[in-house]
Structure formats: C-alpha cells, structure tokens
Amino acid sequence: MLQKAIKWDKNQKIFKIKLNQKIHIYKKYYIFTFNKHTPNMKKIYLLLLIIVYTNLLSAQNVGYYNGTDGLSGIQLKAALHEKIKNHTSFSYDRAKEILLHSDADPNIPGNVILIYTGRSADGSDYGTGANQLNREHVWAKSHGDFGTTQPTGTDCHNLRPIDMSVNTTRSNKDFDNCPTGTQDAEATECYYTSDAWEPRDAVKGDVARIIFYMATRYEGENGEVDLEPADYVNTYPNPLHGKLSTLLAWNIADPPDSFEIRRNNEIFKWQKNRNPFIDNPEFANLIWNGASPSPIVFDSIYIYPQYPKPTDTIKIYAKIHSTNYPISANINWGTSYYSLQNTLTTNENNNIFVGKINPQTANSNIYFKITANDGINSHTSIIYKIFIPDVYNGGIIKIYDIQGQTTQSPYNGQYVTTSGIVTANFGDGYFLQDGQGEWNGIYVYDKERNPTIGDSIVIRGLVTEFYDLTEIKNISNYYFCSGNNAIPKAVTIPTNSVTEPYESVLVKVNGAICTNTNAGYDTWKVNDGSGECNIKNSELYSFTPELDSSYTIRGIVNFDYGEYKIYLTSYFDINKATFDINNVSALNSTTVNILFTNEVEPISSQDINNYSINGGISILSASRNQYQKRLVSLTVSNLSTGYYTLTVNNVKDTNGVALTNKSFDFYYDNTNINKNLYKKLNIYPNPVNNFLKIECNNINDIKKINVYNVMGEKVFINKHYNNNIITINTTPLLKGIYFINIQTNNEILYNSFIKY
C-alpha cells in the first residue's frame, strides 16, 4: 500500500507521497514509516529519519562567493552587492542585543569590547554618561544622512560599542593617519585632527573593512542611500567616507583576527549577510586598488550531498579554469578553522576537480580551502565550513494538531516535537508553518538561535499559552534539516479575518485602507471593507502609513496586548496601492479606451454603472480586453469634437484596490467627418508575430497611417504597399495591444491587433 502511494519525481528530485488524498512533498533523502491513528488524540505520527543540524551554521556556506572569482573593479563590487543586499534588518534598539553577541568579551560574560579604547564594559549599560555605551556608526550616519533608520542606520556590520565620551570626540570625522594630531584622553591609542580620526592599530583594518562593506552593500536601491569611499577627508555631509588610500593600507597592515572573524559570523546569524572583506581582504584591492585577479578562477565550489550525514562520504567539487594548463588542485581540510592539517589531491574531469572526505562524526565541523596551480600561478579559495549533522529518529506532531483548532492548545503544558519551515524571525523568537492557511502556524520563543527564513527545522519544546498566544518555549532540542526551502504562500484573507485561526500564519490583505495611523504601541489600522484589523510595526520593519491610503500588506498574524495583529517582517511586506488611470483616449466617436495602471478584475471593470462621461454621453457597454487586462473599452453614444471628463468609481484592480471618483480629461477631434466614414479595417493574422496584412480599397488615397500603443504613443514601424494590401513589419514591437488608424481622403479606417 505504501509503495503504491510513493512516487519519485525525477525532474524536481522529490518524493510525492499521497496520504488521505493530499500530496505531501519531502526531500529525497527522507525515509518514512507510518504508525496507526491514535483514536483518542486523532493524530497521525510520522516517524522519519531526518538529516538534521543540531547547531547553526556560523561561517559562510560552501559556495557563498561563487560567481565573484576572477572579477575586479565595478564588476566585482556589483557581484558582492548581490550577495549581501536585502539582509534581515533589525531595529536600532535591537542592535544592542546583537552587539552583545557580536562584540562579546570572550573572557567576561555579559561584557563587550569597545572599539576604540579596547576596554571591556557591561554590554547592557547604554546611556548618556561619559563612560556609558553608545552605538558607534563607523561609517558616520551624517555622511549620507541616513540616521538610525532601517536598514542603513541599523546595520550591525557598521555598528560597534563605544564610550559615549569617545564617540563625541570621534564625531563624524573621516579616517586618516594623524601624525600631528591630538591624542584622545580616554582612547589613548587614537589620534585626531579637526577633520580626521586615527583609530588604534589593532582595529584599523576592522574600520577599513567596515567602510568597504558599507560602500558595497548600499548602492542606492529601494530608496537606500548610495555610499562610496573617497580618497580625501572633509566629505561630510555627502554620502562619502575617506580616506580611501589610507583605508586600503590599513586593510593590509591589520588583517582580520579571531575577534573580527567571530564578529562576522555572529552578525551573519542575525542579518543573514556577511562582510566579504573580512572573509577575503583582497576583495578591497581588486575593487579600489587596481589589483588584477588571478588567472586561475574558481567558477564554483560546492559539496555533495549539500547536507551530509555522518555516514556520507563528502565530495568537494571545484570548477576551475586558467589561461594556462594543466591545472592541479589540492584540498586542505581539518576540524579547526586555524588548522587545516589534512591534504587531499583531487581528480579532474573537464576542469571539475573532486576531492573526497571520509564520513565524519556527527556534530563535528569540517573546514576546508582549495589551492590550484597552473604551473605559473597559484590561487587559494577562502575557507569554507561544513557541519556534519546528527540524525533525529522520532515522532512528529503536526502544528495543525498542536493548535487543535481551539483557543487553548490540547498540548498546553506538554513537551512536543514538531517541524516546519521558518516564515519569520524576530530575534528572540521565530514562526514555523508546516502548511498553508488556518491553524498551520506557531510561534517559537527561542533567544538562543537565529534560523533563516526558509529553513526546515525540527524542535522539541514546551507548549504554553502566553496571554492566549499558543507558543513553544524551553527548546530542549533543535535540528536544522535544510535551507532555502520555499515558505508557505501567504493566504489572502479579509481584514476582519485576522483572528485566532490565522494565529502565527503568514497572511495577506488587499485593498486595505488606512483608517488610523497611530493606534498605540506601534500599531495602525486598516480596513478592506469587511472590518478593521491591526498592523504592527515590528523590530524588523517599521512603516509610516498615510490616512485613507490603500495598501497591500503581507505579514505574520500575532497576538499581543489582547489583540490580533499583522506583524510586518520586511520592506517587501507592504505596498502602497498605485492603482490609477494611466490614459484615456477616444478611438472613434463611439469607442473610448481606458488604460489603467494595474490589471482590473472583470466584474467591476465591466459594470457600466462604474463609469460616466459628462456632456450627456451615455455608457452603452464596457469590456475588459482578454489579453491586456489593464485595458477597458467603453462603447458610448456619439462623441462630438471637444473636451470630455471620464469619471471612474468602484472599479477594482486584481488586488482588490478600488478607484473612488477618479476623473480623467480627454479630447476627441471629429474634424467634421461624418461617422459613416468610419470603417473597420480587415487585418490578418491577428494576433501577429512578424508581418501584419491590411486590406484597403482606397490605398492611393491614404493620407496618414498611425499606429498607437496602449499608452497612446505613436509607434514607428515599416510598411509596404502592394495591390491594395498594406504590410506592416511588427517584428520590432514589444508584445501587447496596438491600435491602427488610417485616414484617406474619404474615410477613416481603424482596428486593433495583438503582437505576441
């Protein structure tokens, strides 16, 4: 029975297992057995052998920098930008907690190391006192005026703990050597002038690599500031920071130490992006110092299996090429980042080099780097890390069953083991879903771990009701199964349905009008017509709404202060509706075309009661184009030459956003031509790809041929006349709808066609 229910999909590399008419999809390496239903609990227990990680990856994933080798200058900078942009952004206040981990004093729990003095201080002692802590923006926030707003002003790669008094002295000065500068009274290894700050030798490289990171991470996208290094000082208030030549020298003189490497790893756990210049300081010389990349290029480095278990032989692959041949490659590996004592020679096939590491002990770390030689040049990769997982073999209770379809979980007060995909992470806890829609989400209170959205994990913890929010806490076991999984799709619901069944579930509301911009506790309210719901500005993303504006909002339903709220998780969770009329044009005296900015839904857009034209013009019919769903054609009573105003009311786009009493002026020029002169062209083929044929009986009388796109713009295309057939070359046109208008001495000919 079970064998017949399992089907291997070779294209997607997944098993599809049919259970009770539902399809469940799992990774290839899962092994499944099934117990019987337990009648009194109505559960299905799934016993599975899962490849799991019992700790988080704390170094860059294998292949993190694939695609950057062999590049230099702006190409390398752009490639690195793509790797590190769109990181998980936390609030400025949450940065204190992150710095407590990233800048921790390894010898004194709870303390942090201050960047310019080097002293150890209480990591929670933030304040305005001279020796209290502040968050130093190494790239001064006034250089580009980004303040403490997310993501630029809260990026922890740029923030370091500092004395308040030292922070005041450093101010927003550029960085440079200050041989005749003043020694700081407290940070005695630092010197400064009126326009420059020289940090202590032990962190000069740290400072340089932070400036390089900021200039690479922030390139002016998504409303962010475009930051660039400058080879001079006095750059304030421009989005520049200097002095580049000095920073490049510091980068070489002070390479990354264990503190800086660990700091990069810790911030990676939270923000999910790295400082590339700590992983490979040579990136800076390749981008800004004119260095040439090695002729030997690692096109890609990867391992198989991607998540090896203790019984697996680990295969390390490297695609390598060079202008010189032959190429040889060795793999150095070990169980410590600083001691790669084992050496593997590789086998080569079509420039793909393979080395094998025998099965390793569960819960162990493997570090490796690859060195290639072409007889003239030698090139070494960065050090990558592999974690060998433990194996979990036990029962899984579905989140749906833990929620129990009731206010109180039937497992309240009990320890359970469950699994799911991480849909959001707020630093002190995260949300899991193992399905889409009602009752399929749960909150996990866990300050010790920072999983990534898309991680598949197994956890064991205590089910509790925290002020009526069902959650799991006291996590005793945590297993990482796989990463980069597709998260459950946000289910679209009315605003009045943000209630218990959707607790901890990813949802979306459309056409939600802001009814209250400040409902207290960083909350605002929206209503799509079904009833109000609360939107919560969270630690991850804060948005300032406009009253009466319409939004599409995606987020996690959470419960706090006695109310259900949609928590925002990122910049991408909210979009202000920009639904509007793009253009209105009269194709002829009885046809008016309306081009909307968004696709419109069919019912409201084809309701003639939602349109009106002044001057006594009647709307006879409305038709949404089946191909261009932004376009609606109105059949109207006869237009005369003159200006008209079209008013649209209650037409909705496909997201449910409605236009309310929106007016648009248009002009129609009849030029005293009798409407009987309008004749429809015979055109073919339609739709057309390359050449459109038009039959015209009076080809010699043609005065003008106009072709318009849906924006009302004239489109220039080549045409050819032959035996009363006009041939139009549509090859250069983009896909879409076009309108033809031909004027002769005696008549006006018109039609439309679709280019596919």
N, C-alpha and C positions, 0 to 999 in steps of 0.2 A: 504493500500500500504506500509506504513512504517513498520507495524508489520511484514509483509512478508519479509521485507528486513533485519530484525534484527535476528541474530542467536547467541545464548549463547553457548560458548564453555566451557563445564564443566571441561575439562582437563586443559586448560590454564587459566580458570577463567577470560575470556574476552568476550566482545560482539564483533561480527563481523557484520559490517553494510555495506551493498552493496549500493554504490551510483555511478551511471554512469559507471557501470562495474568495479569499483575499490573497493578494500577492505580497509576499514579504521578500525583500531583497537584501542579500548579505554578501560580504566579501568571499572570495573563492576559498580562502583558507579556513573558513569556519566549518566545524563538524557539529552536526545536530543530532540529538536524540530527544524524544518527547515522552513525558510521563502522562498518565491519565489525568482527567479533570479531578480536582478535589471538590466534591459536591457542595460542601458547606461554605466554601470560600469562593467558588465559581472562578477559579484561576486556571490559567494554563502556565505551567512551569516549563521553561526552556532551559535544558541542560546543554551547555555548549563549551567546547574547547576554544578559547579565545586567545589570540596573541595580544598581550596587554603590556603596557608600560606602568611600572609602579613608581616612577618619578618623572618629572617633566624634563623635556629637552632643555638643556641650559647652554648649549652652544649652537652655532649655526647649523641648520640642516644640511645634509650632504647635497651638494649642488646648489646651495643658496646663491652663489655668484656665477652660475652658469650663464654664458652669454656676455660676460664682461671681459674675458681674457682676450688679449690681442688688440684691445681698443685703447684709445688715448684721446686727450683733449675733450671737446664738447660731446663726442660720441660716447666716451666712457662716462662722463658726467650724466648724460641722459640715461644711459643704461642703468647706472646705480640709482638714479632718481626713481626709475620704475620699480626697483627692488624695495625701496624704503618708504615710498609715499603711501598715503592713506592708512597710516598706522592707527592703532587704537588710542584715542586721545582721552585723557582724564582731566578733571578739573584742576585748577591751580591749588585748591585746598588739598585734594587727594595727593598731589605731588609730595607733600610732607611724608606721607606714608611710604610712597615709592622710594624716596631718598633714604628713608630709614633702612631699607633693604639694600639699595644700590651703593650707598656710601657708608655702609656699616663699618664700625671699628671691629676688626676680627677678634680683638682681644677683650673688648668690653661690651657685653650685650646691651643693646639699647642706645649705644652711643654712635655717633657718626664722625667721620674725619672731615674737618673743614678745609676747603680747597687751598686758601692762600696762607693760612697760619700753620696748617698741618696738625693742629691740636685736636684732641678727642673731646667731644661735647655731647651733652644729653640730646638725643635725636628728636625729642619732643618739645624742647624749650624754645619755641618760636615766640618772638615778641619784639618790642622796640628798644629794649635795654641794650647798652653798648656791647655786652658780651652774649646777648641772646642771638638766636639764629634767624637768618633770612634766607630766601631762596635766590641765589645769585644767577642772573641771566648772563652767562658767559658772552654770548652774542647779546650785547645790551639791547633791551627791549625798545629803547628810544631810537635805535638805528633801524628805521622802518616803521616805527610807531605801532608795533603790534601788541604792546601791553601784556596783559595776562589772559588774553582771550585764547580759546582753543582754535586750532591745535598749536599754533606757533608759540604763543606765550606760555604754554604749559608743557611743552615737550621736555621730558626729563633728561634726554641726552644733552640738553643745553642748560639744565639747572643743577647747581651744586650748593651744598650747605656752606654758609659763610657767616662770620661775625657781622653783626649789624654795623659796628663802627668801621670795619674794614670795607664792607660793602659801600658805605658812604664815601670813603676815600677813593675807592676804585671808580665809583660813579659809572659813567658811560664812556670812559676813556677807551681809545683803541689800544691794541697791544703792540709793543715795540721794546727794543732794548733801551734802557735808560741809564747809560754810564755816568751821567752827571745829575741823575735825578735824586729825589729825596727818599730816604729810607723810611718805610712805613713804621710807625711807632709800635704797632702790635704784630703785624705780619713782617717781621724784621728781615726776612729774606726777599721781600718785594720792594721795588723802587718805582717812583712815578714822577712824571712831569705834569705840566698843565694839560697835556693832550695825550699822554701815553701811560700805560701801566705795564710793568715788567713783573710777572709772577715768579715765584721761587722756581729754581731749576728743576725740582722733582715733578712739577706739573706743567712745565712749558709745552711739552709735547701733548699733554692732555688738552690744554687750551687750544692748541693749533688744530687738533683733530676734531674738536667740537665746532670750531669755526668752519672747517671744511665740511662737516656734516650738515650744518645749517644751510650753507650755500648750495648744497646738493639736494637736500630734502625739499627746500622751499623755492619753487620756480614760478610762482605767480598763478598756479592753478586753483580752481574752486574758490576764488576770492582771496587766496592767500597772498602774502607779500613775496616778491621776488628778491631774494637775498644774494649778494655777490661779494666776494673778497676784493679789497682794493690794496694797491701797493703804496699806500700813503696813510697818514693819520689825519685827524680832524674830519672824519667822514660824517659825523652827526649833522643833521638828522636823517640823512639819506639811508636807504636800505643797504648799506655797505659796511664793511669792517676791515680794518687793517691791523698790521701791515703785512701784506701777503708774503713778501720775500723773507721777512723775519719769521713768520709762522712756518714757512717751508723749512727754514733752518732748524727751528725748534723741533719740528716733526722728526727730523733725522737725529738730532742730538739727544732727544729724550724719547726713546721708543716705548711702546706700551709695556707696562709692568703688570704684575699679577693683580693688583688692585684695579687697574683700569680695565683689564680683560674681564675680571669678575663683574665689574660695574656694567659693562656692555651686556654681559649675559643676563644680569638681573633685570635691566631695563627691557631687554628683549622679552622676558617673561610677561611683562605688563603691556608694553606697547606693540609687541609683535614685529618690531623692526630693529635693525642693528645700525651701529655706526661703522660703515665699511672701512673707515680709515684707521680704526683700531684693529680690525681683522687683517687689514693689509695696508700699512702706512705708505707703501709705494704708489697706491692709487693717487695720492696728492701730487707726487712728482709727475705722474703720467698726465694728469689733468692740467696742472698750473705751472709746471717747471720745465716743460719741453722734453721730458724723458720719452724715449721710444719703447714701445712694448717689445717683449722678447719675440724673436722669430718663431719660437716654439709656442703654440697656442693650445690650451686645453679647451676644446669646443664644449665639452660637457663632462661632468663627473657624476656618477650615480651608482647605487648599490642594488643588488638583488639578493633576497627579497627586500622590499623597501622597509619593512618592519620585521627583521629577523627574530626568530625564536631560538631558544638555547640549542635545539637540535639541528639548526640550519648551518650549512657552510655559507659564509658570507662572500659574495662575489663583488669585487670593486671594479667598476668599469670606468675607463677614461678614453674619450675620443680625442686624439692628439694629432696635430699636423705641424709641419715645419717646411720652410723653403729648402731645407737640407735633409738628406736621407743617407743612411737609415736612422730611425729613431729607436732609442731604448728607454725603458721606464722602470723604475723601482718604486715600491710602496714601503714606506716606513711607518710602523704602527706600534702601539703599546697601550697600556691601560692608564697612562698618565699623560696629560697634555704636554708636560715638560720632558717626558722620557719615551721617545719612540724607538725603542731598542731593537725591535724586530724588523727584518728586511725581507721583502718578497720581490722576486723577479716576476715579470709579467709575460703573458703570452699575447702575441699581437696578431690581429686579423683585420685587414683593411683599415688600418690606423685606429682600431679599437683595441685597447690594452686591458687585459683582465688579470687580476690577482685574486687569490682565494685565501681566506682566513678560516681556519677550522672552527667548529662550533665552540661557543664561549659560554661561560657560566651565566645563569640568569641574574639579572640586576647588576650587570657589570657594564662599564663604559669602555669603548674602544675608540682611540684617536688615531687618525692617520693623515699622511700627506703623500703626495706623489711627486717624484722628481724625474724629469725627462731630459734626455741628452741626444743631440743630433750630430755629435762629433765635433761641433764647433761651439755650440751654445748649450747652456744648462738652464732649466726653468723649474721652479718648485711651486706647487699649489699652496694655498692656505691649509691650515689644519682643520679637518672636519671631525665630527663626533658621531658615533653610533652607540645607541643604547640597546642592550640585549634585554628583551622583556621577560617577565615571569609569565606563567601560564595560569589562568583562572579556570577552574572547573567547578561550577556550582549552579545554584538556582537563580533565575532572574524573574523578578516580579515587574510586570509592566507598569509604567507610570499611570496609565488609564485606571488600573486596578488600585494603585495606591491612592489616587484621588477619590475613587469609589463613587463618583457621580453624586456626591453629597458634600455638604459644608464641612463636615468633620471626616477626616480620613479613617477608614476602618482599621488602618495600621497605626493609628496615633499611639505613641509611646512604645512602639516596637522597632527593632532594628530590621532593616530590609536591604537587599541587594538589588539594584536596578541598573539600567543602562539607557543611554540616549545620546543625541547629538547636541553639542553646546550651541545655543542660539544667541546668547548674550553673556557677557562677563562684566560685572561691576566692581571687580577688585576684591571686595570682601565676600562675594558670592556670585553664583552663576546660575543660568537657567538651562534645563535639559528638556528636550522633546524626543519622544520615540514614535511620533506620528503627527498628523496634521489635524488641527481643529480642537473641538471641545475635549477637555479632561486629559489632554495628552502632553501637558507641560508641568514642570515642577521646579521650585526654587531650591538651590543647594547653598546653605550658609557655610562657607569654607574660606577662611582667610589665609590658608596655608598654600593654596595652589592657584594658578592662573591659567586655566586652559584656554585654548584659542577657539574662536567661533569656527564650527565645522569639525571640531574634534569629536571622535566617538569614544566614549569612556564608560567604564563600569565603576560604580561606587557602592560602598556599604556604609550606612549611617542610620541615625535615629530619626524617625518620623515624628514631627511635632506640629502643633497648631500655634503659630506665633501671631496672636491677635487675629485669629481666623484665617491666617495665611498658612496653607499647608506647605511645609518645608522639610528638608532633610538636613540634619546637622550632625556634629560629632562624628565626622567621617573617619572611620577606622581603616578602611581600605579604599584605595584609589588606583584604577588601572586605565592606562591610555591604550586604546585599541588601534586607532588610525586617525590620520588627519586629512584635512582638505575635503571632507565629505560635504555634499550638498545638504544644506539645512532644510528642514520642512518649510514649505512655502507658506507665507503669511496668508491666513484665511481672511477674506474680506467680510466684514460684518457691519451692521448698522451701529451708530454711536450709542444707541440705547441698549446694545447687547454686550457692552463692556462690563460683564458680570461674572459671577462665580464659575460657570462652565469654562470660561476662557482664561481663568487664573493661570498665570505663568506661560501662556501660549502666545506665539507670535501672531499678531493680527494686523489688519489694515483697514482704515476707514477712508472713504472717498467723499469728495464734495462736502467736507466738514467746515462750516462757517464758524469763525471765532466769535464767541458771544461774551467772553470775559477774558481780558488779557492778564489779569492778576487775581487768581482765586486763593492766593496764600500758599505758603510752603512750596514756592517754585512751581506752582500748578496754574494752568489756564484751561479754559473750557471751549469745547466746540460742539456743534450740532449739525447733523446732516438732514434734519427734518424729522427724525424719529425720536429725538430726545438728546439731552446733553450728556457728554462724558468728559472726564478729566484727562488732560495731557500733562505729563510730569517732565520738567527739565531735570535731567539726571546728572550724575557725576561724569557721564560720558559725553553728553551733548546738551547744550542749553540754547534755546531758540526764543527770540523775541517776536511774538505774533502781532498782527495788526487786526484791530477790531473790525468785524464784518468781512474780513478777507477769507477766502476759501482755500482749504488745504487738503492734500492727500497725505495721510500720516500712517507710518508703519512703526510698530514697536511691540514691546512685551507688556502684557497686562499684569500689573502687580497690585497688591493690596496694602495700603498703609493709611494711617490716620482715619481708619474707618471707611475708606472709600477705595473703589477700584479705579485704577489709572493706567493709561498707556504710557509706559516709560520710553523716552527717546534713547536710542543707543548710539546713533552716529549722525553725521552730517547728511547722510543719504536717506535718513528716515522720514524727512519731511520735504514736501514740495509745495510751494505756493501755486495755486491754480492760475494759469496764464491763459485760460480759455477766453477767446475773444473772436471778433470778426476781423479777418485779415483783409478781405476785399469784397466789394460788391460791384457788379458790372451788368449792364443790360446787353445781352447778346443780340436781341432784337426787340421789337416793340411789345412782344408778349412773353419774353423769357428773361428772367433776372437770375443771375448766378451769384450765390453766396459762398465765399471761401472762408471757412473757419480755421482758427489756429490749431485746433485739435480735431481728431475724428469724433463724429457725433453719433449718438445712439439712434436707432431707426425710428422709434415711436415718437419721441418729442420732435425730432427734426422733420418729420413728415406730417406733422399736425399743422394745418393751415391757420389754426387759431393762434399759433405762436408767432405769426408774422403780420405786419401791417405796413402799408406804404401810404404816405399822405397823398393828397390831391384826388381823393376818390377812387384810387386804384384798388381793385379787388384781387385777392389772392385766390386763384382757382384750384391750384394743386401744388404740392411740394414733394420733391423726390430726391432722396439721397442717392448719390452715384454709387453703384455697386462696386466700382474699382477704387475710386478716390473718395474715401468716406469722410473727408473734410468738406466735400463739395455738395451743396444742395441747390437744385434748380427749381425756381418758382415759375409756374405758369400764371401770368397776370392779365388783367384786362389791358386794353391798348394804351401804351405809353406815348405821350407826345414829347417833342423836344423840350428839355428843361431839366431842372434840378429836382431830385426826389430824396426823401428820407425814409430809409427802411428801419423799422424797429423790430427787434427780436426779443421775445420774452419766454422764459422757461424751456428753451432748447438746451439739452444736456449733452455733455461730451461723454465718452465711454467710461470715464472715471466717476460719473455722476455729478459733475460740476455743472450748474445751470447758469445761463446768462439771464440777467434780470434787467428788463427795459434798456437794452443796449441798442443805440442808434448808430446808423452809418449813412452818410450822404453819398449819392452817386448822380451822375449826369447821363442823360440819354439824348443823342443827336439824331433826330429823324430826318433832317435836311429836306423836309417836304417830299420825301419819296413815299409813294403810296405803298401801304403794307402789302398789296398784292404783288409788288415787285420782289418780295422776299420768297426765295425758293430754296429748298433744301438740296444741297449737293449730293450727288451719288458718288460715294467714295468706297474704295476697297483696296486691299483687305483691311479689315478693322476688327480687332486690334492689328497693328502693323509693327514690323520689326525694322525693315530697311527702306522699302520704297512704297509710297502711298500713291495710288492712282485716283484721279479725279476726272469725272466726265463733265464737260461743259460745252453746251451747244453754241455759245457765242464767244468762243475763245479769242477771236480777233478784236472783240470789243472790251476786253479786260482792261480796266484802268488801274486796279490795285489788288494785290493779294496780301492779306495779313494772316499771320499765324500767331496765336497767343498761348502762353502757358496759363495755368490756373491762377497765377499771381497777377494776371492782366498784363504781363510784359510781352512785347513783341519778340518773336524768336526768328532769327535769320537762318534760313535753310535754302539749299539749292533747289531749283525747279527746272523742269524741261517740258516744252510743249511739243505735241506730235499728234496730228489728226484728232483735234478736239479732246485730247487726253492730256491732262497735266500730271506729270510725275514729280513727286516731291521726295527728295532724299532725306529720310528721317533718321539715318544712322547716327548723326551727331547728337541727337536729342536724348535727354535723360528719360527714364521710364516715367510715365504719368499720363495725364489727360491734356489735350490741346484742342484749341478752337480755331476753325478756319473761317475767314470772312473774305469773300471775293466780290469786288464791285465792278460792274460793267456799265456801259452807257445806259442800259435799260433795266437792270435788275441787280439785286444783292443776293448772293448765294452764300449759304452758311452750313456748317455741320461741325461735328467734333470727332476726334479719334483718340485712340489709346495707343501709346508706344509701350511695348513690353520688352 
